[in-house]
Amino acid sequence: MTVSLLGAVGSMYINNVGLITLALYANASPTYDEIEASTWRTTQVSILSICNWAGRILIGSVFSR
């Protein structure tokens, strides 16, 4: 039960990370710059994707032994 709840929360975060990043940027910045906000968004999504990939590789190699 706990694993499925954590999985659901993780999926929700992955699906909404771009919008969360834009909202946090808009709240923290007195002047909203569309280009900088887009850069923050793509950087956050890229970091999450790389970490997700690395985690899958690591877990796959651990459990395949």
N, CA, C and O atoms as a GROMACS GRO file, in nm:
protein
  260
    1MET      N    1   0.082  -0.119   0.000
    1MET     CA    2   0.000   0.000   0.000
    1MET      C    3   0.087   0.125   0.000
    1MET      O    4   0.062   0.218  -0.077
    2THR      N    5   0.188   0.128   0.086
    2THR     CA    6   0.275   0.246   0.095
    2THR      C    7   0.351   0.269  -0.034
    2THR      O    8   0.367   0.383  -0.077
    3VAL      N    9   0.398   0.162  -0.096
    3VAL     CA   10   0.474   0.175  -0.221
    3VAL      C   11   0.386   0.233  -0.331
    3VAL      O   12   0.431   0.318  -0.408
    4SER      N   13   0.261   0.189  -0.338
    4SER     CA   14   0.172   0.242  -0.442
    4SER      C   15   0.140   0.388  -0.417
    4SER      O   16   0.126   0.465  -0.512
    5LEU      N   17   0.127   0.429  -0.291
    5LEU     CA   18   0.103   0.570  -0.262
    5LEU      C   19   0.224   0.656  -0.298
    5LEU      O   20   0.209   0.765  -0.353
    6LEU      N   21   0.343   0.606  -0.267
    6LEU     CA   22   0.464   0.680  -0.304
    6LEU      C   23   0.479   0.688  -0.455
    6LEU      O   24   0.522   0.790  -0.508
    7GLY      N   25   0.444   0.582  -0.523
    7GLY     CA   26   0.448   0.582  -0.669
    7GLY      C   27   0.352   0.682  -0.729
    7GLY      O   28   0.384   0.750  -0.827
    8ALA      N   29   0.234   0.692  -0.670
    8ALA     CA   30   0.135   0.787  -0.719
    8ALA      C   31   0.181   0.931  -0.697
    8ALA      O   32   0.164   1.015  -0.785
    9VAL      N   33   0.240   0.958  -0.582
    9VAL     CA   34   0.292   1.093  -0.554
    9VAL      C   35   0.406   1.126  -0.650
    9VAL      O   36   0.414   1.238  -0.700
   10GLY      N   37   0.494   1.029  -0.674
   10GLY     CA   38   0.605   1.050  -0.767
   10GLY      C   39   0.557   1.077  -0.908
   10GLY      O   40   0.609   1.165  -0.976
   11SER      N   41   0.458   1.002  -0.953
   11SER     CA   42   0.401   1.024  -1.087
   11SER      C   43   0.336   1.160  -1.098
   11SER      O   44   0.348   1.228  -1.201
   12MET      N   45   0.266   1.201  -0.994
   12MET     CA   46   0.202   1.333  -0.995
   12MET      C   47   0.308   1.443  -1.005
   12MET      O   48   0.290   1.539  -1.080
   13TYR      N   49   0.417   1.428  -0.931
   13TYR     CA   50   0.524   1.529  -0.936
   13TYR      C   51   0.589   1.532  -1.074
   13TYR      O   52   0.613   1.640  -1.128
   14ILE      N   53   0.618   1.416  -1.130
   14ILE     CA   54   0.681   1.410  -1.263
   14ILE      C   55   0.591   1.476  -1.367
   14ILE      O   56   0.640   1.548  -1.454
   15ASN      N   57   0.462   1.450  -1.361
   15ASN     CA   58   0.369   1.507  -1.458
   15ASN      C   59   0.354   1.658  -1.444
   15ASN      O   60   0.321   1.726  -1.541
   16ASN      N   61   0.376   1.712  -1.326
   16ASN     CA   62   0.352   1.854  -1.302
   16ASN      C   63   0.477   1.935  -1.271
   16ASN      O   64   0.465   2.051  -1.232
   17VAL      N   65   0.596   1.878  -1.286
   17VAL     CA   66   0.718   1.947  -1.246
   17VAL      C   67   0.737   2.079  -1.323
   17VAL      O   68   0.785   2.176  -1.265
   18GLY      N   69   0.700   2.083  -1.448
   18GLY     CA   70   0.713   2.206  -1.525
   18GLY      C   71   0.626   2.318  -1.471
   18GLY      O   72   0.672   2.432  -1.458
   19LEU      N   73   0.502   2.287  -1.438
   19LEU     CA   74   0.412   2.389  -1.384
   19LEU      C   75   0.452   2.432  -1.244
   19LEU      O   76   0.440   2.550  -1.210
   20ILE      N   77   0.500   2.338  -1.164
   20ILE     CA   78   0.547   2.372  -1.029
   20ILE      C   79   0.665   2.467  -1.038
   20ILE      O   80   0.672   2.565  -0.963
   21THR      N   81   0.758   2.439  -1.129
   21THR     CA   82   0.876   2.524  -1.145
   21THR      C   83   0.836   2.664  -1.190
   21THR      O   84   0.888   2.762  -1.137
   22LEU      N   85   0.744   2.675  -1.285
   22LEU     CA   86   0.700   2.807  -1.330
   22LEU      C   87   0.631   2.884  -1.218
   22LEU      O   88   0.652   3.005  -1.205
   23ALA      N   89   0.551   2.817  -1.138
   23ALA     CA   90   0.483   2.884  -1.028
   23ALA      C   91   0.582   2.934  -0.923
   23ALA      O   92   0.568   3.045  -0.873
   24LEU      N   93   0.682   2.852  -0.890
   24LEU     CA   94   0.783   2.894  -0.793
   24LEU      C   95   0.866   3.009  -0.847
   24LEU      O   96   0.901   3.100  -0.772
   25TYR      N   97   0.899   3.006  -0.976
   25TYR     CA   98   0.976   3.115  -1.035
   25TYR      C   99   0.895   3.244  -1.035
   25TYR      O  100   0.948   3.351  -1.001
   26ALA      N  101   0.769   3.236  -1.072
   26ALA     CA  102   0.684   3.356  -1.076
   26ALA      C  103   0.667   3.415  -0.937
   26ALA      O  104   0.659   3.537  -0.923
   27ASN      N  105   0.660   3.332  -0.835
   27ASN     CA  106   0.645   3.379  -0.698
   27ASN      C  107   0.773   3.444  -0.646
   27ASN      O  108   0.766   3.540  -0.570
   28ALA      N  109   0.888   3.392  -0.685
   28ALA     CA  110   1.016   3.440  -0.632
   28ALA      C  111   1.070   3.560  -0.708
   28ALA      O  112   1.151   3.636  -0.653
   29SER      N  113   1.029   3.579  -0.831
   29SER     CA  114   1.086   3.685  -0.913
   29SER      C  115   0.990   3.804  -0.922
   29SER      O  116   0.873   3.787  -0.959
   30PRO      N  117   1.037   3.925  -0.889
   30PRO     CA  118   0.949   4.042  -0.899
   30PRO      C  119   0.914   4.076  -1.044
   30PRO      O  120   0.805   4.128  -1.070
   31THR      N  121   1.004   4.047  -1.136
   31THR     CA  122   0.975   4.068  -1.279
   31THR      C  123   0.979   3.933  -1.348
   31THR      O  124   1.079   3.861  -1.338
   32TYR      N  125   0.873   3.899  -1.415
   32TYR     CA  126   0.862   3.768  -1.479
   32TYR      C  127   0.922   3.775  -1.619
   32TYR      O  128   0.872   3.848  -1.705
   33ASP      N  129   1.028   3.699  -1.641
   33ASP     CA  130   1.092   3.691  -1.772
   33ASP      C  131   1.060   3.555  -1.832
   33ASP      O  132   1.099   3.451  -1.778
   34GLU      N  133   0.991   3.555  -1.944
   34GLU     CA  134   0.945   3.431  -2.007
   34GLU      C  135   1.061   3.340  -2.047
   34GLU      O  136   1.053   3.218  -2.033
   35ILE      N  137   1.168   3.398  -2.098
   35ILE     CA  138   1.283   3.318  -2.142
   35ILE      C  139   1.353   3.253  -2.022
   35ILE      O  140   1.386   3.135  -2.027
   36GLU      N  141   1.375   3.330  -1.917
   36GLU     CA  142   1.440   3.274  -1.798
   36GLU      C  143   1.352   3.168  -1.731
   36GLU      O  144   1.402   3.067  -1.683
   37ALA      N  145   1.222   3.193  -1.728
   37ALA     CA  146   1.129   3.095  -1.671
   37ALA      C  147   1.133   2.965  -1.751
   37ALA      O  148   1.130   2.856  -1.694
   38SER      N  149   1.139   2.977  -1.882
   38SER     CA  150   1.147   2.858  -1.966
   38SER      C  151   1.278   2.783  -1.944
   38SER      O  152   1.280   2.660  -1.945
   39THR      N  153   1.387   2.857  -1.923
   39THR     CA  154   1.516   2.794  -1.894
   39THR      C  155   1.511   2.718  -1.763
   39THR      O  156   1.559   2.605  -1.754
   40TRP      N  157   1.452   2.779  -1.660
   40TRP     CA  158   1.437   2.711  -1.530
   40TRP      C  159   1.354   2.584  -1.547
   40TRP      O  160   1.388   2.479  -1.492
   41ARG      N  161   1.247   2.595  -1.623
   41ARG     CA  162   1.157   2.481  -1.642
   41ARG      C  163   1.229   2.365  -1.711
   41ARG      O  164   1.222   2.251  -1.665
   42THR      N  165   1.298   2.393  -1.821
   42THR     CA  166   1.365   2.286  -1.894
   42THR      C  167   1.480   2.226  -1.814
   42THR      O  168   1.507   2.106  -1.823
   43THR      N  169   1.548   2.309  -1.736
   43THR     CA  170   1.657   2.258  -1.652
   43THR      C  171   1.603   2.162  -1.546
   43THR      O  172   1.659   2.055  -1.524
   44GLN      N  173   1.494   2.201  -1.482
   44GLN     CA  174   1.435   2.116  -1.378
   44GLN      C  175   1.386   1.983  -1.436
   44GLN      O  176   1.409   1.878  -1.377
   45VAL      N  177   1.320   1.989  -1.551
   45VAL     CA  178   1.271   1.867  -1.615
   45VAL      C  179   1.387   1.778  -1.658
   45VAL      O  180   1.380   1.656  -1.645
   46SER      N  181   1.494   1.839  -1.709
   46SER     CA  182   1.612   1.761  -1.750
   46SER      C  183   1.679   1.693  -1.632
   46SER      O  184   1.715   1.575  -1.641
   47ILE      N  185   1.695   1.764  -1.522
   47ILE     CA  186   1.757   1.705  -1.402
   47ILE      C  187   1.672   1.589  -1.352
   47ILE      O  188   1.725   1.484  -1.317
   48LEU      N  189   1.542   1.608  -1.348
   48LEU     CA  190   1.453   1.501  -1.302
   48LEU      C  191   1.462   1.380  -1.395
   48LEU      O  192   1.464   1.266  -1.348
   49SER      N  193   1.467   1.403  -1.525
   49SER     CA  194   1.475   1.293  -1.620
   49SER      C  195   1.606   1.216  -1.607
   49SER      O  196   1.607   1.093  -1.612
   50ILE      N  197   1.716   1.288  -1.591
   50ILE     CA  198   1.847   1.221  -1.576
   50ILE      C  199   1.850   1.139  -1.447
   50ILE      O  200   1.899   1.026  -1.447
   51CYS      N  201   1.800   1.196  -1.338
   51CYS     CA  202   1.796   1.122  -1.211
   51CYS      C  203   1.704   1.001  -1.220
   51CYS      O  204   1.735   0.895  -1.164
   52ASN      N  205   1.592   1.015  -1.289
   52ASN     CA  206   1.500   0.903  -1.308
   52ASN      C  207   1.568   0.792  -1.386
   52ASN      O  208   1.556   0.674  -1.351
   53TRP      N  209   1.639   0.827  -1.493
   53TRP     CA  210   1.711   0.729  -1.574
   53TRP      C  211   1.819   0.660  -1.491
   53TRP      O  212   1.830   0.537  -1.493
   54ALA      N  213   1.898   0.737  -1.417
   54ALA     CA  214   2.006   0.680  -1.336
   54ALA      C  215   1.951   0.587  -1.229
   54ALA      O  216   2.008   0.481  -1.202
   55GLY      N  217   1.840   0.626  -1.167
   55GLY     CA  218   1.778   0.541  -1.066
   55GLY      C  219   1.729   0.410  -1.122
   55GLY      O  220   1.743   0.305  -1.059
   56ARG      N  221   1.671   0.414  -1.241
   56ARG     CA  222   1.623   0.291  -1.305
   56ARG      C  223   1.739   0.198  -1.339
   56ARG      O  224   1.730   0.077  -1.321
   57ILE      N  225   1.848   0.256  -1.390
   57ILE     CA  226   1.966   0.175  -1.422
   57ILE      C  227   2.023   0.113  -1.294
   57ILE      O  228   2.055  -0.006  -1.292
   58LEU      N  229   2.036   0.191  -1.190
   58LEU     CA  230   2.091   0.143  -1.063
   58LEU      C  231   2.005   0.033  -1.003
   58LEU      O  232   2.055  -0.073  -0.966
   59ILE      N  233   1.876   0.057  -0.993
   59ILE     CA  234   1.785  -0.043  -0.935
   59ILE      C  235   1.781  -0.169  -1.022
   59ILE      O  236   1.778  -0.280  -0.970
   60GLY      N  237   1.782  -0.151  -1.154
   60GLY     CA  238   1.782  -0.267  -1.244
   60GLY      C  239   1.905  -0.352  -1.227
   60GLY      O  240   1.896  -0.475  -1.228
   61SER      N  241   2.020  -0.288  -1.212
   61SER     CA  242   2.143  -0.366  -1.196
   61SER      C  243   2.150  -0.433  -1.058
   61SER      O  244   2.208  -0.541  -1.046
   62VAL      N  245   2.094  -0.371  -0.957
   62VAL     CA  246   2.094  -0.430  -0.823
   62VAL      C  247   2.003  -0.554  -0.818
   62VAL      O  248   2.042  -0.657  -0.764
   63PHE      N  249   1.884  -0.543  -0.876
   63PHE     CA  250   1.788  -0.653  -0.866
   63PHE      C  251   1.810  -0.762  -0.969
   63PHE      O  252   1.752  -0.870  -0.956
   64SER      N  253   1.893  -0.739  -1.071
   64SER     CA  254   1.917  -0.843  -1.170
   64SER      C  255   2.027  -0.939  -1.128
   64SER      O  256   2.054  -1.036  -1.199
   65ARG      N  257   2.090  -0.914  -1.017
   65ARG     CA  258   2.198  -1.003  -0.970
   65ARG      C  259   2.145  -1.122  -0.899
   65ARG      O  260   2.222  -1.207  -0.854
   0.00000   0.00000   0.00000
